[in-house]
Amino acid sequence: MTDTLEGLTSALLAAAKSAGADTADAVALKGTALSIEVRAGALEHAERAEGTDLGLRVFVGQKSAVTSTSDARPETFAEIAERVVAMAREAPEDPYAGLAPAELLATDTDATPLDLYDPGPEPSAAALQEDALTAEAAALDTGQISQVQAAAAGYSARDIWLATSAGFSAGYRRSGQSISCTAIAGEGLGMERDYDGDSRTYGADLRSASEIGTTAAHRAAARLGAKKPPTGTYPVLFDERISSSLIGHLVAAINGSQIARGASWLRDAMGERVLPDGVDLIEDPTRPRAAASRPFDGEGLPCSKRALVADGILQGWTLDMATARKLGLTPTGNAARGTGSGPSPTAWNLALTQGSASREDLIQGMGTGLIVTSLIGATINPNTGDYSRGCSGLWVENGVISHPVNEGTIAGNLRDMLGRIVPANDARTHLSRVVPSLLVDGMAIAGD
């Protein structure tokens, strides 16, 4: 299949050149997605999607334009190219626009085996339905819930090819399989909902459907009888399920687009402490079987392991070609793109240094405070890092979980919060963001 996509991107580049483009790049995606949902022991929804999407970006001097199409007939490419070149000629000039130069392009995209595609047979709709039914039955068998809102299973596979007129042409394959379950406990106004799920590159790596259903039920039941937390200043433990969102705010603040606009609370923090001593934040797009791994980025640049934060000190920004030019820096191989848009900086796989204490150790040591298991909405000032989010979770008294809470709000400043996090040791290492539970002392909580 990649041979076909290579031919399509090559034909698009040739059409762009004939239409008057100075330079161009083309991306081709061919994918299959299958999703199954069940409810009350019966099939609720089944969907299968297949298709090929093509994207063409052209440059006329310092002007550029992008177009996309699902029409993969080569005889239509001349018309497509003429239209997008005409669009580019009418676009404003951008002094930072342009392809990555040949000397920066990836040269050996197969050097590091990433194992991103499961070569086994595609799971059938019947097999996925059985996984979903098993998860639902396991949740109901606990006797702790009133119903299962949804149980689902899915599979996807994609072939990706990128070619540029600077001489780059390469592709790769990616697949994924998932199971999820959302359970509801209680009745009427006292109903509570929670979920569990797993997603892997290889279906054989998935946790069992029965475990997922059982965990979803236990989590929903644990929310019953929730009340508002007290108002005051308390330690807050961000549960491993949602702790990556806290690190995500740091990653967003070092995105090259935000830095180039001066709209980041970390815009002047290069070389300064942003995490505690001894804590690293490592980006590694070369991890086998990880969801955000890739052999090259959306501009054909090599992707490599690097430290975003080392021993608590901020080391660098996340840059694509354009933002690197704006800032006078070297691109970091972080360009992401779709078929209908140009590249933009995006972080790949991330891993935060894990601590020596378990989640239970941190709970015992926090005294009285809040474990956040779910976040709702967000009010975050991108310039100052002021942070406020709705939340629910579990209240802790004297180091022991006391009762569930909901309708609370937690607030603080991200620079201060991240500077005093205490990581647990419970991160799931197969995720694209490997972040353990994080304890932040002295956050403002609003409730009763």
C-alpha positions as CSV (number, residue, x, y, z in Angstrom):
1,M,0.0,0.0,0.0
2,T,2.8,2.4,0.7
3,D,4.0,1.9,-2.8
4,T,0.7,3.3,-4.0
5,L,0.9,6.3,-1.6
6,E,4.4,7.0,-2.8
7,G,3.2,7.2,-6.3
8,L,0.4,9.5,-5.4
9,T,2.6,12.0,-3.6
10,S,5.1,11.9,-6.4
11,A,2.3,12.6,-8.9
12,L,1.0,15.5,-6.8
13,L,4.5,17.1,-6.6
14,A,4.9,16.8,-10.4
15,A,1.5,18.4,-10.9
16,A,2.4,21.3,-8.6
17,K,5.7,21.9,-10.4
18,S,3.8,22.0,-13.8
19,A,1.3,24.4,-12.3
20,G,4.0,26.9,-11.4
21,A,4.9,26.1,-7.8
22,D,8.5,26.9,-6.8
23,T,8.5,24.1,-4.2
24,A,5.9,21.8,-2.6
25,D,5.2,18.9,-0.3
26,A,2.5,16.3,-0.4
27,V,1.1,13.9,2.2
28,A,-1.0,10.8,1.7
29,L,-3.0,8.9,4.3
30,K,-4.9,5.6,3.7
31,G,-6.7,4.3,6.7
32,T,-9.3,1.8,8.0
33,A,-11.3,2.3,11.2
34,L,-13.7,-0.1,12.8
35,S,-15.7,0.7,15.9
36,I,-18.3,-1.3,17.9
37,E,-20.6,-0.2,20.7
38,V,-22.9,-2.4,22.8
39,R,-25.6,-1.7,25.3
40,A,-27.8,-4.0,27.4
41,G,-26.2,-7.1,25.8
42,A,-26.9,-6.1,22.3
43,L,-25.2,-4.3,19.4
44,E,-25.8,-0.5,19.7
45,H,-23.6,0.9,16.9
46,A,-21.2,-0.4,14.3
47,E,-19.2,1.7,12.0
48,R,-16.4,1.0,9.5
49,A,-14.6,3.7,7.6
50,E,-12.0,3.4,4.8
51,G,-10.5,6.1,2.7
52,T,-7.5,7.9,1.2
53,D,-6.8,11.5,1.9
54,L,-4.2,13.6,0.1
55,G,-2.8,17.0,1.0
56,L,-0.7,19.3,-1.1
57,R,1.1,22.4,0.1
58,V,2.7,24.7,-2.4
59,F,5.1,27.7,-2.2
60,V,5.3,30.5,-4.7
61,G,8.1,32.7,-3.4
62,Q,7.3,33.4,0.2
63,K,3.6,32.7,-0.3
64,S,1.9,29.4,0.4
65,A,-1.4,27.6,0.3
66,V,-2.7,24.1,1.3
67,T,-5.4,22.0,-0.2
68,S,-6.7,18.5,0.5
69,T,-8.8,16.0,-1.4
70,S,-10.0,12.4,-1.2
71,D,-10.0,12.1,-5.0
72,A,-7.0,9.8,-5.6
73,R,-7.3,9.7,-9.4
74,P,-4.0,11.0,-10.9
75,E,-5.9,12.6,-13.8
76,T,-7.5,15.1,-11.4
77,F,-4.1,16.3,-9.9
78,A,-3.4,18.9,-12.5
79,E,-6.6,20.7,-11.7
80,I,-6.0,20.4,-8.0
81,A,-2.5,21.8,-8.3
82,E,-3.6,24.7,-10.5
83,R,-6.2,25.8,-7.9
84,V,-3.8,25.7,-4.9
85,V,-1.1,27.5,-6.8
86,A,-3.6,30.2,-7.7
87,M,-4.5,30.4,-4.0
88,A,-0.8,30.8,-3.0
89,R,-0.3,33.6,-5.4
90,E,-3.1,35.6,-3.6
91,A,-1.8,34.8,-0.1
92,P,0.2,37.3,1.9
93,E,4.0,36.8,2.1
94,D,5.4,35.0,5.1
95,P,9.2,35.5,5.5
96,Y,9.4,32.3,7.6
97,A,7.6,30.0,5.1
98,G,9.3,27.3,3.2
99,L,10.3,23.6,3.1
100,A,12.9,22.2,5.4
101,P,16.3,22.3,3.6
102,A,17.7,19.1,2.2
103,E,20.6,19.0,4.8
104,L,18.1,18.8,7.7
105,L,15.9,16.0,6.3
106,A,15.9,12.5,7.7
107,T,18.1,10.2,5.7
108,D,17.5,6.8,7.2
109,T,13.9,6.4,8.4
110,D,14.2,2.7,9.0
111,A,17.3,2.9,11.3
112,T,15.3,2.6,14.5
113,P,12.6,-0.2,14.5
114,L,9.5,1.4,16.0
115,D,7.1,-1.5,15.7
116,L,4.1,0.7,15.2
117,Y,2.0,-1.7,13.1
118,D,0.5,-5.0,14.3
119,P,1.1,-7.5,11.4
120,G,-1.5,-9.9,12.7
121,P,-4.9,-10.3,11.1
122,E,-7.3,-7.4,11.5
123,P,-9.9,-8.2,14.2
124,S,-13.3,-8.9,13.0
125,A,-16.4,-6.9,13.9
126,A,-17.6,-10.1,15.8
127,A,-14.4,-10.3,17.8
128,L,-14.6,-6.6,18.7
129,Q,-18.3,-7.0,19.7
130,E,-17.4,-9.9,21.9
131,D,-14.8,-7.7,23.7
132,A,-17.3,-5.0,24.3
133,L,-19.9,-7.4,25.5
134,T,-17.4,-9.0,27.9
135,A,-16.5,-5.6,29.4
136,E,-20.2,-4.8,29.8
137,A,-21.0,-8.1,31.5
138,A,-18.0,-7.9,33.8
139,A,-19.1,-4.4,35.0
140,L,-22.7,-5.6,35.7
141,D,-21.5,-8.8,37.4
142,T,-19.9,-6.7,40.2
143,G,-23.4,-5.9,41.5
144,Q,-22.2,-2.4,42.2
145,I,-23.7,-0.4,39.3
146,S,-27.2,0.2,37.9
147,Q,-26.2,0.2,34.2
148,V,-23.5,0.4,31.7
149,Q,-23.7,3.6,29.6
150,A,-21.5,2.2,26.9
151,A,-19.0,-0.5,26.2
152,A,-16.9,-0.2,23.1
153,A,-14.1,-1.8,21.1
154,G,-12.2,-0.5,18.1
155,Y,-9.4,-1.0,15.6
156,S,-7.6,1.4,13.3
157,A,-4.8,1.1,10.8
158,R,-3.1,3.8,8.7
159,D,-0.5,4.1,6.0
160,I,1.3,7.5,5.9
161,W,3.6,8.9,3.2
162,L,5.3,12.3,2.9
163,A,7.2,13.6,0.0
164,T,8.8,17.0,-0.6
165,S,10.4,18.7,-3.6
166,A,13.6,19.0,-1.5
167,G,14.1,15.3,-2.0
168,F,12.4,13.6,0.9
169,S,10.1,10.7,0.3
170,A,9.2,8.1,3.0
171,G,6.3,6.5,4.8
172,Y,5.3,4.2,7.6
173,R,2.3,2.2,8.9
174,R,0.5,2.5,12.2
175,S,-2.2,0.5,13.9
176,G,-4.2,0.5,17.2
177,Q,-6.8,-1.4,19.1
178,S,-8.9,-0.4,22.1
179,I,-11.5,-1.4,24.6
180,S,-13.5,0.9,26.9
181,C,-16.4,0.8,29.4
182,T,-18.4,3.6,31.1
183,A,-20.4,2.5,34.1
184,I,-23.2,4.3,36.0
185,A,-23.8,3.6,39.7
186,G,-26.9,4.7,41.8
187,E,-30.3,6.0,40.7
188,G,-31.9,9.3,39.9
189,L,-30.1,12.4,41.1
190,G,-27.7,10.2,43.0
191,M,-26.2,8.6,39.9
192,E,-22.4,8.7,39.4
193,R,-20.4,7.7,36.3
194,D,-16.8,6.6,35.7
195,Y,-14.9,4.6,33.1
196,D,-11.9,2.5,32.3
197,G,-10.2,1.7,29.0
198,D,-7.1,0.6,27.2
199,S,-5.5,1.4,23.8
200,R,-2.5,-0.3,22.4
201,T,-0.6,-0.7,19.1
202,Y,-0.9,-4.5,19.4
203,G,-4.2,-6.0,20.3
204,A,-2.4,-8.8,22.2
205,D,-1.0,-6.1,24.7
206,L,-4.5,-5.0,25.7
207,R,-5.7,-5.5,29.2
208,S,-8.6,-8.0,29.4
209,A,-12.1,-6.8,28.6
210,S,-13.3,-8.2,31.9
211,E,-10.7,-6.3,33.9
212,I,-11.7,-3.1,32.1
213,G,-15.4,-3.6,32.8
214,T,-14.8,-4.5,36.5
215,T,-12.5,-1.5,37.1
216,A,-15.1,0.9,35.5
217,A,-17.8,-0.4,37.8
218,H,-15.6,-0.1,40.9
219,R,-14.7,3.4,40.0
220,A,-18.3,4.4,39.4
221,A,-19.4,2.9,42.7
222,A,-16.6,4.7,44.6
223,R,-18.2,8.0,43.6
224,L,-21.5,7.3,45.3
225,G,-22.5,9.7,48.1
226,A,-20.2,12.4,46.9
227,K,-20.4,15.9,48.4
228,K,-18.6,19.2,48.0
229,P,-15.1,19.5,49.5
230,P,-14.5,22.1,52.2
231,T,-13.1,25.5,51.1
232,G,-9.5,26.2,52.1
233,T,-5.9,25.5,51.3
234,Y,-5.0,21.8,51.2
235,P,-2.6,19.4,49.5
236,V,-4.0,18.0,46.2
237,L,-3.0,14.7,44.6
238,F,-3.5,14.6,40.9
239,D,-4.4,10.9,40.2
240,E,-2.3,9.2,37.5
241,R,-5.3,9.1,35.2
242,I,-5.4,12.9,34.9
243,S,-1.9,14.0,36.1
244,S,-0.6,14.2,32.5
245,S,-2.9,17.2,32.0
246,L,-0.8,19.1,34.5
247,I,2.4,18.4,32.5
248,G,0.4,19.1,29.3
249,H,0.1,22.7,30.5
250,L,3.9,23.0,30.7
251,V,4.3,21.4,27.3
252,A,1.8,23.9,25.8
253,A,3.7,26.8,27.4
254,I,7.0,25.8,25.6
255,N,5.3,25.3,22.2
256,G,7.2,27.3,19.6
257,S,4.0,29.0,18.4
258,Q,3.2,30.3,21.8
259,I,6.8,31.4,22.4
260,A,7.0,33.2,19.0
261,R,3.8,35.1,19.9
262,G,5.1,36.0,23.3
263,A,1.9,34.4,24.7
264,S,3.3,32.0,27.3
265,W,3.9,32.0,31.0
266,L,7.2,30.4,30.3
267,R,8.3,32.7,27.5
268,D,11.3,34.0,29.6
269,A,12.1,30.8,31.4
270,M,14.7,29.2,29.2
271,G,17.5,27.9,31.5
272,E,15.4,28.4,34.6
273,R,13.9,26.0,37.1
274,V,10.4,24.9,36.2
275,L,10.3,21.5,38.0
276,P,11.8,20.3,41.2
277,D,15.4,19.2,41.6
278,G,16.1,15.8,40.1
279,V,13.0,15.8,37.9
280,D,13.4,15.4,34.1
281,L,10.8,15.6,31.3
282,I,12.0,13.5,28.4
283,E,10.6,13.5,24.9
284,D,11.2,10.3,23.0
285,P,9.5,9.7,19.6
286,T,11.6,6.6,19.1
287,R,9.8,4.4,21.7
288,P,8.6,1.1,20.2
289,R,4.8,0.5,20.1
290,A,4.1,4.0,21.6
291,A,1.2,6.0,20.2
292,A,3.2,9.2,19.4
293,S,6.3,7.5,18.0
294,R,7.3,8.2,14.4
295,P,10.4,7.9,12.3
296,F,10.2,11.5,11.0
297,D,8.0,14.6,11.6
298,G,5.5,16.3,9.3
299,E,8.2,18.1,7.4
300,G,10.5,15.2,6.9
301,L,12.9,16.0,9.8
302,P,14.3,13.2,12.0
303,C,12.7,12.7,15.4
304,S,15.0,12.0,18.3
305,K,15.1,11.7,22.0
306,R,15.8,14.9,24.0
307,A,15.3,16.4,27.4
308,L,12.7,19.2,27.6
309,V,13.5,19.6,31.3
310,A,16.7,18.3,32.9
311,D,17.1,18.3,36.7
312,G,14.2,20.7,36.9
313,I,15.8,23.2,34.4
314,L,14.0,24.1,31.1
315,Q,16.2,23.1,28.2
316,G,14.3,24.0,25.0
317,W,11.2,24.8,23.0
318,T,9.1,22.5,20.8
319,L,9.7,23.8,17.3
320,D,8.7,23.2,13.7
321,M,10.5,24.8,10.8
322,A,8.6,28.1,10.7
323,T,8.7,28.8,14.5
324,A,12.4,27.9,14.5
325,R,13.0,30.5,11.8
326,K,11.0,33.1,13.7
327,L,13.1,32.5,16.9
328,G,16.4,32.1,15.1
329,L,16.8,28.5,16.4
330,T,17.2,25.0,15.0
331,P,14.0,23.0,14.4
332,T,13.5,20.1,16.8
333,G,11.6,17.7,14.6
334,N,8.2,18.4,16.1
335,A,6.1,19.3,13.1
336,A,2.7,17.7,13.0
337,R,0.3,18.1,10.1
338,G,-2.8,16.8,8.5
339,T,-3.8,16.7,4.9
340,G,-5.7,20.0,5.1
341,S,-3.4,22.1,7.1
342,G,0.3,23.1,7.3
343,P,2.7,21.9,10.0
344,S,2.5,23.1,13.6
345,P,4.7,22.3,16.6
346,T,3.6,19.3,18.6
347,A,5.2,17.3,21.4
348,W,5.6,13.5,21.0
349,N,6.0,10.8,23.6
350,L,6.8,12.3,27.1
351,A,8.0,10.8,30.3
352,L,8.3,12.5,33.7
353,T,10.8,11.2,36.3
354,Q,8.9,8.9,38.7
355,G,9.4,9.2,42.4
356,S,10.3,6.6,45.0
357,A,7.0,6.8,46.9
358,S,3.9,4.9,46.0
359,R,0.5,6.6,45.5
360,E,-0.6,5.1,48.8
361,D,2.5,6.6,50.5
362,L,1.7,10.0,49.3
363,I,-1.9,9.7,50.4
364,Q,-0.8,8.6,53.9
365,G,1.6,11.5,54.1
366,M,-0.8,14.3,52.8
367,G,-2.8,14.4,56.0
368,T,-6.0,16.1,55.0
369,G,-6.6,16.9,51.3
370,L,-8.0,16.0,48.0
371,I,-7.3,13.3,45.4
372,V,-8.5,14.6,42.0
373,T,-9.7,11.8,39.7
374,S,-11.6,13.9,37.2
375,L,-11.2,17.5,35.9
376,I,-14.0,19.6,34.4
377,G,-13.5,22.7,32.3
378,A,-10.5,25.0,32.6
379,T,-9.7,28.6,33.1
380,I,-6.0,29.0,32.4
381,N,-4.3,32.4,31.7
382,P,-1.7,31.6,29.0
383,N,0.4,34.7,29.9
384,T,0.5,34.3,33.7
385,G,-0.2,30.6,34.3
386,D,-3.0,31.2,36.7
387,Y,-5.0,28.0,36.9
388,S,-8.5,27.1,37.9
389,R,-10.5,23.9,37.2
390,G,-13.6,22.1,38.3
391,C,-12.9,18.7,39.8
392,S,-14.2,15.6,41.5
393,G,-12.4,12.8,43.4
394,L,-11.8,11.5,46.9
395,W,-11.4,13.4,50.2
396,V,-8.5,12.3,52.5
397,E,-8.6,12.7,56.3
398,N,-5.6,11.8,58.5
399,G,-4.0,10.0,55.5
400,V,-7.0,7.8,54.8
401,I,-9.6,8.1,52.0
402,S,-12.8,9.3,53.7
403,H,-15.4,9.9,51.1
404,P,-16.0,10.9,47.5
405,V,-16.3,14.6,46.5
406,N,-17.6,16.5,43.5
407,E,-18.5,20.0,42.5
408,G,-15.2,21.4,43.7
409,T,-12.7,23.8,42.2
410,I,-9.0,23.8,42.6
411,A,-6.8,26.9,41.8
412,G,-3.2,28.0,41.8
413,N,-0.4,29.2,39.5
414,L,1.1,26.7,37.2
415,R,4.7,27.9,37.7
416,D,4.4,27.6,41.4
417,M,2.5,24.3,41.3
418,L,4.9,22.6,38.9
419,G,7.9,23.8,40.9
420,R,6.8,21.8,44.0
421,I,5.2,18.6,42.5
422,V,6.1,15.3,44.3
423,P,5.8,12.4,41.8
424,A,4.6,8.9,42.8
425,N,5.9,5.8,41.1
426,D,2.7,4.6,39.5
427,A,3.0,5.8,35.9
428,R,1.9,3.4,33.1
429,T,4.9,3.1,30.9
430,H,3.1,2.1,27.7
431,L,1.3,5.4,27.4
432,S,2.5,8.2,25.2
433,R,2.6,10.4,28.3
434,V,4.2,8.5,31.1
435,V,3.3,10.7,34.1
436,P,2.7,9.3,37.7
437,S,0.3,10.7,40.3
438,L,1.5,14.1,41.3
439,L,1.1,15.7,44.8
440,V,0.9,19.5,45.0
441,D,1.0,21.0,48.4
442,G,-1.1,24.0,49.4
443,M,-3.6,24.5,46.6
444,A,-6.7,26.6,47.0
445,I,-9.9,24.5,47.0
446,A,-13.4,25.9,46.7
447,G,-16.5,23.9,47.7
448,D,-18.7,24.2,50.7
